[in-house]
């Protein structure tokens, strides 16, 4: 991160709550899975699976991404975060809103709890979007990253608004189309709009820094932006008006073309890198990209097969694979640096201080990569073959992944070097 202006980063009290809460939600998700192995072979629209999906999407994925974005946006733009108070307000709304939604889905009690939770999540998305827009308003550099990040904020607002309408519809039906069809559109807006575009934009800045590599093929990223957004808009508009027809494969092709353009750009950075050794966090990113590519091959099976197993396999590769691998790795590229910069940067050269990578247990991270890979493979195999024993085994291993991750996050957040001077300089 040597070429980023770290002086513009927001205070730790703005960012660290997102990391800590996200880690706890990840652990909660693993515990929830322990109670549901028998439900993984049925329809995806069940109370417990809906609760776990929203735990993964809101409590785990979005929580960590909010925190990372608030840390990285001012750093990338070389300007202060527009409002730390707004960031903390979005944290409160997202935490309470996600908690209410998850509880209401788990118990399946449509009504005030579900609607209030959805409204709070919409509020969090709106606050985040305004804060991101106003922070990036003066950003003169990294225009393609700016496009992706602002577009993803817009898609997040669309996704959460659609989710709120669906929550109201469960309580008092008013939507003229099939609730399940609308649910599919809601999910794709979140996955292809919010998650994928934010990941594309932020990774196109951070991955070259982490690899010490670069690519001059910036047109690939602009092409990726156009293809991903055009494909998603056409998919949602056609699906809303006409339902799901074979035309979705054309729109899916546009989105895939955009993703491939982004991956080619990343590979060009990898090929031109100065740092030849690939560390453990970046290996997580490799597995994340692999899971995304596998997921992008599955829509034909989803469309032509009436077996709901394919929807669950698709979801596993996206949530447990793509998003989770990415967060499991990138947390230990960003969080240690945040803590180190706050506690030890001003001591560097004065006393012996650790490097950011020394703030976490590298051995735990190595175990985390191996066991999460095993967990994902067992869960996919168990769902595809309808073998509850494999699913149970995969879930227990997923719990071990969560325990390692939470343990490492806590280690980083509360790391303290053992020197006499350290006790007097910590703030």
ZAMI-925172 format. One record per residue (C-alpha): residue number from 1; z, y, x. Coordinates in pm, 1 decimal. Layout:
+------+----------+----------+----------+
: resi :        w :        v :        u :
+------+----------+----------+----------+
:  NUM :        Z :        Y :        X :
...
+------+----------+----------+----------+
***
This chain:
+------+----------+----------+----------+
: resi :        w :        v :        u :
+------+----------+----------+----------+
:    1 :      0.0 :      0.0 :      0.0 :
:    2 :    -35.6 :    225.3 :    297.5 :
:    3 :   -306.7 :    445.2 :    148.9 :
:    4 :   -126.9 :    526.9 :   -176.0 :
:    5 :     91.5 :    831.4 :   -226.0 :
:    6 :    422.4 :    659.0 :   -299.1 :
:    7 :    601.2 :    993.1 :   -322.7 :
:    8 :    461.0 :   1029.9 :   -674.1 :
:    9 :    623.1 :    710.2 :   -803.2 :
:   10 :    870.1 :    760.2 :  -1091.8 :
:   11 :   1245.4 :    697.1 :  -1054.2 :
:   12 :   1354.2 :    334.6 :  -1046.7 :
:   13 :   1554.6 :    368.7 :  -1367.2 :
:   14 :   1222.8 :    420.7 :  -1548.8 :
:   15 :   1051.5 :    110.1 :  -1414.2 :
:   16 :   1310.7 :   -157.4 :  -1338.5 :
:   17 :   1424.9 :   -210.4 :  -1701.4 :
:   18 :   1073.8 :   -332.2 :  -1785.8 :
:   19 :   1078.5 :   -590.0 :  -1505.1 :
:   20 :   1428.9 :   -711.1 :  -1584.0 :
:   21 :   1370.3 :   -735.3 :  -1960.0 :
:   22 :   1030.8 :   -898.1 :  -1913.4 :
:   23 :   1187.5 :  -1165.9 :  -1693.2 :
:   24 :   1451.7 :  -1235.6 :  -1959.1 :
:   25 :   1185.6 :  -1266.5 :  -2229.1 :
:   26 :   1000.6 :  -1514.5 :  -2005.6 :
:   27 :   1315.8 :  -1723.9 :  -1982.2 :
:   28 :   1367.2 :  -1696.0 :  -2359.6 :
:   29 :   1009.1 :  -1814.4 :  -2410.3 :
:   30 :   1073.9 :  -2124.6 :  -2200.0 :
:   31 :   1391.7 :  -2201.1 :  -2397.4 :
:   32 :   1206.0 :  -2154.9 :  -2728.0 :
:   33 :    947.0 :  -2404.8 :  -2611.8 :
:   34 :   1218.7 :  -2669.3 :  -2573.0 :
:   35 :   1271.1 :  -2670.8 :  -2950.6 :
:   36 :    903.9 :  -2702.7 :  -3047.2 :
:   37 :    725.2 :  -2988.3 :  -2861.8 :
:   38 :    644.9 :  -3168.6 :  -3187.7 :
:   39 :    460.4 :  -2863.7 :  -3324.6 :
:   40 :    203.9 :  -2831.6 :  -3047.0 :
:   41 :    -42.8 :  -3074.8 :  -3200.1 :
:   42 :    -78.5 :  -2899.6 :  -3536.0 :
:   43 :   -213.4 :  -2570.3 :  -3663.4 :
:   44 :   -148.9 :  -2261.0 :  -3452.7 :
:   45 :    -38.0 :  -2057.9 :  -3758.1 :
:   46 :    318.5 :  -2185.0 :  -3771.8 :
:   47 :    637.5 :  -1976.2 :  -3750.2 :
:   48 :    754.6 :  -2107.0 :  -3413.6 :
:   49 :    414.4 :  -2087.6 :  -3244.4 :
:   50 :    366.2 :  -1732.6 :  -3375.7 :
:   51 :    709.5 :  -1639.5 :  -3241.8 :
:   52 :    632.1 :  -1785.5 :  -2899.2 :
:   53 :    289.6 :  -1619.0 :  -2887.0 :
:   54 :    443.7 :  -1277.4 :  -2954.0 :
:   55 :    719.8 :  -1347.2 :  -2702.2 :
:   56 :    450.4 :  -1411.5 :  -2442.0 :
:   57 :    227.3 :  -1120.3 :  -2545.1 :
:   58 :    490.1 :   -851.6 :  -2610.7 :
:   59 :    820.3 :   -946.2 :  -2450.6 :
:   60 :    670.6 :  -1101.1 :  -2137.6 :
:   61 :    315.7 :   -976.2 :  -2072.9 :
:   62 :    320.4 :   -625.7 :  -2220.5 :
:   63 :    674.1 :   -552.4 :  -2099.7 :
:   64 :    587.4 :   -625.7 :  -1735.9 :
:   65 :    253.1 :   -446.3 :  -1765.7 :
:   66 :    415.9 :   -132.8 :  -1909.7 :
:   67 :    654.8 :   -122.3 :  -1615.8 :
:   68 :    380.1 :   -182.9 :  -1361.7 :
:   69 :    158.1 :     80.0 :  -1520.9 :
:   70 :    430.2 :    344.1 :  -1520.3 :
:   71 :    483.7 :    272.7 :  -1150.8 :
:   72 :    116.7 :    262.3 :  -1054.0 :
:   73 :    -47.9 :    529.1 :  -1268.7 :
:   74 :    111.9 :    829.2 :  -1094.3 :
:   75 :     64.8 :    660.0 :   -758.6 :
:   76 :   -306.1 :    599.7 :   -820.0 :
:   77 :   -357.5 :    949.3 :   -965.2 :
:   78 :   -140.3 :   1116.3 :   -699.8 :
:   79 :     41.6 :   1310.9 :   -969.3 :
:   80 :    378.9 :   1271.6 :  -1136.6 :
:   81 :    420.9 :   1056.3 :  -1444.9 :
:   82 :    382.7 :   1297.0 :  -1736.3 :
:   83 :    717.0 :   1202.2 :  -1892.8 :
:   84 :    989.3 :    963.5 :  -1779.1 :
:   85 :   1164.0 :   1017.7 :  -2112.6 :
:   86 :    856.4 :    897.2 :  -2298.3 :
:   87 :    844.2 :    591.4 :  -2073.4 :
:   88 :   1205.4 :    508.0 :  -2156.6 :
:   89 :   1137.2 :    568.8 :  -2526.7 :
:   90 :    847.1 :    322.2 :  -2513.6 :
:   91 :   1079.0 :     70.7 :  -2344.3 :
:   92 :   1333.1 :     99.0 :  -2624.1 :
:   93 :   1070.2 :     72.6 :  -2898.0 :
:   94 :    895.7 :   -222.5 :  -2734.2 :
:   95 :   1219.0 :   -411.8 :  -2665.8 :
:   96 :   1364.7 :   -369.8 :  -3014.6 :
:   97 :   1027.6 :   -410.1 :  -3185.5 :
:   98 :    942.5 :   -728.9 :  -2997.0 :
:   99 :   1288.8 :   -869.7 :  -3067.9 :
:  100 :   1259.2 :   -804.1 :  -3442.5 :
:  101 :    908.1 :   -947.7 :  -3458.9 :
:  102 :    999.6 :  -1261.3 :  -3266.5 :
:  103 :   1308.5 :  -1325.5 :  -3479.9 :
:  104 :   1119.1 :  -1266.3 :  -3805.2 :
:  105 :    838.6 :  -1501.3 :  -3701.9 :
:  106 :   1079.3 :  -1770.5 :  -3581.6 :
:  107 :   1267.5 :  -1760.3 :  -3911.5 :
:  108 :    946.5 :  -1664.4 :  -4094.8 :
:  109 :   1096.6 :  -1392.7 :  -4310.2 :
:  110 :    813.2 :  -1149.5 :  -4395.4 :
:  111 :    959.5 :   -820.8 :  -4504.0 :
:  112 :   1149.2 :   -527.7 :  -4357.6 :
:  113 :   1237.1 :   -696.5 :  -4025.9 :
:  114 :    879.7 :   -796.7 :  -3946.2 :
:  115 :    734.0 :   -465.5 :  -4062.6 :
:  116 :    995.6 :   -258.7 :  -3877.3 :
:  117 :    933.1 :   -461.0 :  -3562.6 :
:  118 :    558.7 :   -406.8 :  -3594.8 :
:  119 :    606.2 :    -33.2 :  -3653.0 :
:  120 :    823.7 :     -2.2 :  -3341.7 :
:  121 :    564.8 :   -186.0 :  -3131.6 :
:  122 :    293.5 :     50.7 :  -3263.9 :
:  123 :    518.5 :    342.7 :  -3168.9 :
:  124 :    563.2 :    200.8 :  -2817.8 :
:  125 :    186.6 :    160.5 :  -2783.8 :
:  126 :    128.4 :    517.7 :  -2899.6 :
:  127 :    387.1 :    662.3 :  -2660.4 :
:  128 :    244.9 :    458.6 :  -2372.4 :
:  129 :   -110.2 :    568.6 :  -2452.9 :
:  130 :    -20.3 :    938.7 :  -2468.9 :
:  131 :    182.2 :    916.7 :  -2146.5 :
:  132 :   -101.3 :    735.3 :  -1968.1 :
:  133 :   -364.0 :    980.9 :  -2095.9 :
:  134 :   -166.0 :   1289.5 :  -1996.5 :
:  135 :    -77.6 :   1140.8 :  -1657.1 :
:  136 :   -440.5 :   1060.3 :  -1582.0 :
:  137 :   -575.3 :   1384.8 :  -1723.8 :
:  138 :   -574.5 :   1552.6 :  -1384.6 :
:  139 :   -689.9 :   1244.7 :  -1195.9 :
:  140 :  -1006.6 :   1330.1 :  -1003.6 :
:  141 :  -1042.3 :   1002.3 :   -814.0 :
:  142 :  -1086.8 :    640.3 :   -917.3 :
:  143 :  -1295.4 :    724.8 :  -1224.3 :
:  144 :  -1380.6 :    363.8 :  -1305.6 :
:  145 :  -1015.3 :    262.3 :  -1293.1 :
:  146 :   -937.9 :    555.6 :  -1520.5 :
:  147 :  -1196.5 :    430.9 :  -1772.7 :
:  148 :  -1048.0 :     81.8 :  -1782.4 :
:  149 :   -686.4 :    196.5 :  -1806.6 :
:  150 :   -747.1 :    449.6 :  -2082.8 :
:  151 :   -969.6 :    208.5 :  -2275.9 :
:  152 :   -702.1 :    -60.4 :  -2252.9 :
:  153 :   -444.7 :    183.7 :  -2393.4 :
:  154 :   -677.5 :    249.3 :  -2685.6 :
:  155 :   -725.2 :   -121.4 :  -2746.5 :
:  156 :   -348.4 :   -172.8 :  -2735.7 :
:  157 :   -305.4 :     80.9 :  -3014.2 :
:  158 :   -581.8 :    -86.6 :  -3218.3 :
:  159 :   -422.6 :   -428.0 :  -3162.6 :
:  160 :    -72.3 :   -323.0 :  -3260.6 :
:  161 :   -193.7 :   -132.4 :  -3568.4 :
:  162 :   -385.6 :   -440.2 :  -3679.8 :
:  163 :    -74.6 :   -650.4 :  -3621.9 :
:  164 :    134.5 :   -411.9 :  -3834.2 :
:  165 :   -118.0 :   -435.1 :  -4118.6 :
:  166 :   -108.5 :   -814.5 :  -4096.2 :
:  167 :    273.1 :   -805.9 :  -4110.6 :
:  168 :    255.9 :   -592.3 :  -4425.5 :
:  169 :     -9.0 :   -825.7 :  -4568.0 :
:  170 :    223.9 :  -1124.6 :  -4528.1 :
:  171 :    482.9 :   -945.4 :  -4738.8 :
:  172 :    253.0 :   -776.3 :  -4990.0 :
:  173 :   -108.2 :   -911.0 :  -4967.5 :
:  174 :   -372.0 :   -637.8 :  -4976.5 :
:  175 :   -634.4 :   -739.4 :  -4717.7 :
:  176 :   -946.8 :   -870.5 :  -4889.7 :
:  177 :  -1047.6 :  -1096.0 :  -4600.1 :
:  178 :   -888.0 :  -1422.2 :  -4486.3 :
:  179 :   -555.9 :  -1354.3 :  -4311.9 :
:  180 :   -641.4 :  -1615.4 :  -4046.2 :
:  181 :   -977.2 :  -1451.2 :  -3973.5 :
:  182 :   -804.7 :  -1115.1 :  -3931.6 :
:  183 :   -549.1 :  -1281.1 :  -3706.9 :
:  184 :   -829.2 :  -1402.7 :  -3478.2 :
:  185 :   -973.3 :  -1050.7 :  -3453.7 :
:  186 :   -625.0 :   -912.4 :  -3382.8 :
:  187 :   -572.3 :  -1166.3 :  -3103.6 :
:  188 :   -908.1 :  -1099.4 :  -2938.6 :
:  189 :   -856.6 :   -722.7 :  -2947.5 :
:  190 :   -529.5 :   -775.6 :  -2762.1 :
:  191 :   -655.3 :  -1029.1 :  -2510.6 :
:  192 :  -1001.6 :   -887.0 :  -2434.1 :
:  193 :   -913.1 :   -523.4 :  -2494.1 :
:  194 :   -555.9 :   -457.9 :  -2386.7 :
:  195 :   -481.2 :   -728.1 :  -2130.8 :
:  196 :   -819.2 :   -793.0 :  -1974.1 :
:  197 :   -927.6 :   -432.6 :  -1934.8 :
:  198 :   -598.6 :   -311.6 :  -1794.1 :
:  199 :   -595.7 :   -604.3 :  -1552.0 :
:  200 :   -955.2 :   -527.4 :  -1452.7 :
:  201 :   -882.0 :   -160.9 :  -1389.3 :
:  202 :   -554.9 :   -199.4 :  -1200.1 :
:  203 :   -673.4 :   -498.2 :   -995.7 :
:  204 :   -983.8 :   -308.7 :   -885.2 :
:  205 :   -748.5 :    -64.4 :   -712.7 :
:  206 :   -468.9 :   -290.8 :   -592.0 :
:  207 :   -648.4 :   -607.6 :   -480.5 :
:  208 :   -849.7 :   -426.9 :   -208.9 :
:  209 :   -522.3 :   -277.8 :    -81.7 :
:  210 :   -342.1 :   -611.6 :    -76.8 :
:  211 :   -635.7 :   -785.6 :     94.2 :
:  212 :   -723.5 :   -491.0 :    320.2 :
:  213 :  -1076.9 :   -535.6 :    194.7 :
:  214 :  -1333.6 :   -322.9 :     17.7 :
:  215 :  -1659.0 :   -342.8 :   -173.8 :
:  216 :  -1931.2 :    -82.0 :   -198.8 :
:  217 :  -2068.8 :   -240.5 :   -516.2 :
:  218 :  -1895.5 :     -0.5 :   -753.9 :
:  219 :  -2178.9 :    -39.4 :  -1006.3 :
:  220 :  -2046.5 :   -386.3 :  -1079.5 :
:  221 :  -1727.0 :   -233.7 :  -1214.5 :
:  222 :  -1910.2 :     18.5 :  -1430.5 :
:  223 :  -2130.2 :   -262.0 :  -1559.7 :
:  224 :  -1818.7 :   -467.5 :  -1627.0 :
:  225 :  -1669.2 :   -182.8 :  -1830.8 :
:  226 :  -1981.7 :   -141.2 :  -2043.7 :
:  227 :  -2030.7 :   -513.7 :  -2105.4 :
:  228 :  -1666.7 :   -588.2 :  -2187.7 :
:  229 :  -1633.4 :   -299.8 :  -2432.0 :
:  230 :  -1975.7 :   -341.1 :  -2592.8 :
:  231 :  -1919.3 :   -713.8 :  -2642.8 :
:  232 :  -1571.4 :   -662.6 :  -2788.2 :
:  233 :  -1675.1 :   -381.1 :  -3026.0 :
:  234 :  -1971.1 :   -583.3 :  -3155.5 :
:  235 :  -1757.0 :   -896.5 :  -3189.9 :
:  236 :  -1488.9 :   -718.1 :  -3391.4 :
:  237 :  -1731.1 :   -519.5 :  -3608.4 :
:  238 :  -1946.7 :   -822.3 :  -3692.3 :
:  239 :  -1644.1 :  -1041.4 :  -3750.8 :
:  240 :  -1483.5 :   -782.5 :  -3979.3 :
:  241 :  -1796.4 :   -741.7 :  -4194.5 :
:  242 :  -1963.9 :  -1083.0 :  -4185.5 :
:  243 :  -1696.5 :  -1321.8 :  -4057.7 :
:  244 :  -1751.1 :  -1560.3 :  -3768.3 :
:  245 :  -2120.5 :  -1645.2 :  -3724.8 :
:  246 :  -2315.3 :  -1787.2 :  -3427.4 :
:  247 :  -2378.3 :  -1424.9 :  -3322.8 :
:  248 :  -2033.2 :  -1427.8 :  -3168.2 :
:  249 :  -2179.8 :  -1620.9 :  -2874.2 :
:  250 :  -2403.1 :  -1324.6 :  -2790.0 :
:  251 :  -2102.9 :  -1092.7 :  -2794.3 :
:  252 :  -1900.5 :  -1346.1 :  -2597.6 :
:  253 :  -2186.4 :  -1357.3 :  -2346.6 :
:  254 :  -2162.4 :   -981.3 :  -2295.9 :
:  255 :  -1788.5 :  -1005.1 :  -2238.2 :
:  256 :  -1831.6 :  -1296.1 :  -1997.2 :
:  257 :  -2100.6 :  -1100.7 :  -1810.8 :
:  258 :  -1853.0 :   -814.8 :  -1771.2 :
:  259 :  -1580.5 :  -1047.3 :  -1645.7 :
:  260 :  -1818.4 :  -1212.1 :  -1398.9 :
:  261 :  -1926.3 :   -871.1 :  -1265.4 :
:  262 :  -1559.9 :   -786.8 :  -1203.2 :
:  263 :  -1495.2 :  -1122.3 :  -1033.2 :
:  264 :  -1801.6 :  -1076.8 :   -809.8 :
:  265 :  -1664.7 :   -738.1 :   -709.1 :
:  266 :  -1326.7 :   -893.8 :   -627.2 :
:  267 :  -1498.4 :  -1169.1 :   -427.7 :
:  268 :  -1687.9 :   -903.7 :   -229.6 :
:  269 :  -1352.6 :   -742.2 :   -145.1 :
:  270 :  -1221.2 :  -1084.5 :    -43.9 :
:  271 :  -1526.8 :  -1152.5 :    172.5 :
:  272 :  -1493.7 :   -818.2 :    351.3 :
:  273 :  -1118.4 :   -832.1 :    394.2 :
:  274 :   -941.2 :   -754.0 :    720.3 :
:  275 :   -629.7 :   -955.8 :    632.6 :
:  276 :   -752.3 :  -1314.9 :    662.2 :
:  277 :   -430.5 :  -1489.6 :    558.6 :
:  278 :   -381.4 :  -1504.3 :    181.5 :
:  279 :    -15.7 :  -1478.3 :     86.7 :
:  280 :    156.4 :  -1658.3 :   -200.3 :
:  281 :    136.5 :  -1374.6 :   -457.5 :
:  282 :   -239.1 :  -1348.0 :   -406.2 :
:  283 :   -276.1 :  -1725.3 :   -443.8 :
:  284 :   -124.8 :  -1683.4 :   -789.3 :
:  285 :   -404.0 :  -1433.6 :   -861.7 :
:  286 :   -664.8 :  -1693.2 :   -760.8 :
:  287 :   -520.9 :  -1945.6 :  -1007.8 :
:  288 :   -509.4 :  -1671.5 :  -1271.8 :
:  289 :   -882.3 :  -1600.9 :  -1233.6 :
:  290 :   -958.9 :  -1973.4 :  -1246.6 :
:  291 :   -769.9 :  -2010.0 :  -1576.8 :
:  292 :   -957.9 :  -1712.3 :  -1719.9 :
:  293 :  -1292.5 :  -1867.9 :  -1629.8 :
:  294 :  -1193.5 :  -2197.5 :  -1793.1 :
:  295 :  -1080.1 :  -2014.6 :  -2108.7 :
:  296 :  -1413.9 :  -1832.9 :  -2129.9 :
:  297 :  -1591.8 :  -2171.0 :  -2151.9 :
:  298 :  -1394.4 :  -2281.2 :  -2459.5 :
:  299 :  -1521.7 :  -2059.9 :  -2748.9 :
:  300 :  -1804.8 :  -2303.9 :  -2843.9 :
:  301 :  -1543.1 :  -2576.9 :  -2894.5 :
:  302 :  -1333.8 :  -2334.8 :  -3100.2 :
:  303 :  -1630.0 :  -2247.8 :  -3321.1 :
:  304 :  -1787.0 :  -2589.3 :  -3378.1 :
:  305 :  -1477.0 :  -2806.6 :  -3384.5 :
:  306 :  -1237.6 :  -2811.9 :  -3678.2 :
:  307 :   -966.1 :  -2953.8 :  -3454.3 :
:  308 :   -696.7 :  -2690.6 :  -3404.1 :
:  309 :   -610.5 :  -2845.2 :  -3068.6 :
:  310 :   -883.6 :  -2637.6 :  -2905.5 :
:  311 :   -720.8 :  -2313.2 :  -3019.9 :
:  312 :   -394.0 :  -2421.7 :  -2858.5 :
:  313 :   -568.6 :  -2523.4 :  -2535.1 :
:  314 :   -749.7 :  -2188.2 :  -2534.1 :
:  315 :   -419.1 :  -2007.0 :  -2581.4 :
:  316 :   -250.7 :  -2205.7 :  -2305.6 :
:  317 :   -518.1 :  -2116.7 :  -2051.0 :
:  318 :   -495.2 :  -1749.8 :  -2147.8 :
:  319 :   -118.9 :  -1703.3 :  -2182.4 :
:  320 :     36.3 :  -1973.1 :  -1962.4 :
:  321 :   -257.8 :  -1965.7 :  -1724.2 :
:  322 :   -436.7 :  -1635.1 :  -1681.4 :
:  323 :   -165.6 :  -1383.4 :  -1778.6 :
:  324 :    137.6 :  -1576.0 :  -1654.7 :
:  325 :     -8.2 :  -1672.8 :  -1315.8 :
:  326 :   -107.9 :  -1310.2 :  -1262.6 :
:  327 :    236.8 :  -1172.4 :  -1348.2 :
:  328 :    419.1 :  -1444.3 :  -1152.6 :
:  329 :    228.0 :  -1338.6 :   -844.0 :
:  330 :    187.8 :   -962.8 :   -879.7 :
:  331 :    554.6 :   -910.9 :   -965.2 :
:  332 :    631.4 :   -995.5 :   -603.0 :
:  333 :    364.7 :   -758.8 :   -475.9 :
:  334 :    498.7 :   -461.6 :   -671.1 :
:  335 :    870.1 :   -510.3 :   -747.4 :
:  336 :    984.8 :   -566.4 :   -384.5 :
:  337 :    792.1 :   -257.9 :   -277.7 :
:  338 :    951.0 :    -49.3 :   -555.4 :
:  339 :   1303.0 :   -155.9 :   -456.7 :
:  340 :   1235.2 :   -126.8 :    -82.8 :
:  341 :   1088.4 :    221.6 :   -117.0 :
:  342 :   1393.5 :    338.9 :   -311.6 :
:  343 :   1661.8 :    181.8 :    -93.5 :
:  344 :   1528.4 :    143.6 :    257.7 :
:  345 :   1226.3 :    363.8 :    331.3 :
:  346 :   1445.2 :    653.9 :    449.3 :
:  347 :   1634.7 :    409.9 :    678.6 :
:  348 :   1327.1 :    262.6 :    846.3 :
:  349 :   1353.8 :    319.4 :   1221.2 :
:  350 :   1722.2 :    412.2 :   1197.5 :
:  351 :   1874.7 :     73.5 :   1127.8 :
:  352 :   1734.6 :   -274.7 :   1093.1 :
:  353 :   1595.9 :   -305.1 :    740.6 :
:  354 :   1400.3 :   -584.3 :    570.5 :
:  355 :   1032.4 :   -569.1 :    490.4 :
:  356 :    943.2 :   -568.8 :    117.6 :
:  357 :    833.1 :   -933.0 :    139.5 :
:  358 :   1177.3 :  -1029.1 :    271.9 :
:  359 :   1351.7 :   -915.1 :    -46.0 :
:  360 :   1257.9 :  -1234.5 :   -233.4 :
:  361 :   1280.6 :  -1604.5 :   -153.9 :
:  362 :    937.9 :  -1706.9 :    -30.8 :
:  363 :   1025.3 :  -2073.7 :    -68.3 :
:  364 :   1108.5 :  -2018.0 :   -434.9 :
:  365 :    772.5 :  -1848.1 :   -481.7 :
:  366 :    596.7 :  -2147.8 :   -326.6 :
:  367 :    782.5 :  -2383.8 :   -560.2 :
:  368 :    702.6 :  -2152.8 :   -851.5 :
:  369 :    328.2 :  -2176.3 :   -784.8 :
:  370 :    333.2 :  -2554.6 :   -759.9 :
:  371 :    550.8 :  -2630.4 :  -1059.0 :
:  372 :    383.6 :  -2378.0 :  -1287.7 :
:  373 :     48.3 :  -2536.4 :  -1205.7 :
:  374 :    193.9 :  -2877.6 :  -1290.2 :
:  375 :    347.0 :  -2743.5 :  -1611.1 :
:  376 :     18.1 :  -2593.2 :  -1729.9 :
:  377 :   -177.9 :  -2911.2 :  -1657.3 :
:  378 :     77.9 :  -3127.1 :  -1838.1 :
:  379 :     85.8 :  -2897.8 :  -2139.9 :
:  380 :   -293.9 :  -2886.3 :  -2165.5 :
:  381 :   -318.6 :  -3264.6 :  -2126.8 :
:  382 :    -37.2 :  -3322.1 :  -2375.5 :
:  383 :   -193.4 :  -3095.5 :  -2638.7 :
:  384 :   -545.9 :  -3231.3 :  -2586.6 :
:  385 :   -430.4 :  -3595.4 :  -2602.2 :
:  386 :   -155.0 :  -3529.7 :  -2859.2 :
:  387 :    103.7 :  -3686.7 :  -2630.3 :
:  388 :    443.4 :  -3539.1 :  -2702.0 :
:  389 :    594.6 :  -3693.8 :  -2389.4 :
:  390 :    354.6 :  -3494.6 :  -2169.4 :
:  391 :    426.8 :  -3178.3 :  -2365.1 :
:  392 :    802.9 :  -3226.1 :  -2327.9 :
:  393 :    767.3 :  -3282.5 :  -1954.2 :
:  394 :    548.2 :  -2973.6 :  -1919.6 :
:  395 :    799.8 :  -2765.3 :  -2112.9 :
:  396 :   1092.8 :  -2870.0 :  -1893.9 :
:  397 :    889.7 :  -2784.4 :  -1585.6 :
:  398 :    801.1 :  -2447.3 :  -1745.9 :
:  399 :   1173.8 :  -2384.0 :  -1783.5 :
:  400 :   1214.9 :  -2448.4 :  -1410.8 :
:  401 :    935.3 :  -2195.9 :  -1342.5 :
:  402 :   1113.9 :  -1935.6 :  -1554.7 :
:  403 :   1444.6 :  -2003.0 :  -1379.5 :
:  404 :   1286.6 :  -1958.4 :  -1034.8 :
:  405 :   1108.4 :  -1642.0 :  -1143.9 :
:  406 :   1419.1 :  -1485.1 :  -1298.6 :
:  407 :   1626.6 :  -1583.2 :   -995.5 :
:  408 :   1378.9 :  -1419.0 :   -760.8 :
:  409 :   1353.9 :  -1103.3 :   -974.2 :
:  410 :   1733.4 :  -1070.7 :   -978.7 :
:  411 :   1740.9 :  -1128.1 :   -601.5 :
:  412 :   1494.9 :   -843.7 :   -544.9 :
:  413 :   1658.0 :   -600.8 :   -785.7 :
:  414 :   2006.1 :   -650.4 :   -638.8 :
:  415 :   1910.7 :   -713.2 :   -276.0 :
:  416 :   2148.4 :   -557.2 :    -27.9 :
:  417 :   2125.7 :   -570.9 :    349.9 :
:  418 :   2450.5 :   -657.2 :    520.4 :
:  419 :   2511.7 :   -369.9 :    759.4 :
:  420 :   2804.1 :   -126.3 :    773.2 :
:  421 :   2570.9 :    171.7 :    729.7 :
:  422 :   2408.9 :     21.7 :    422.6 :
:  423 :   2719.9 :     59.8 :    209.7 :
:  424 :   2718.3 :    436.7 :    261.1 :
:  425 :   2349.8 :    510.5 :    203.8 :
:  426 :   2271.9 :    319.3 :   -113.0 :
:  427 :   2215.5 :    553.4 :   -402.4 :
+------+----------+----------+----------+
***
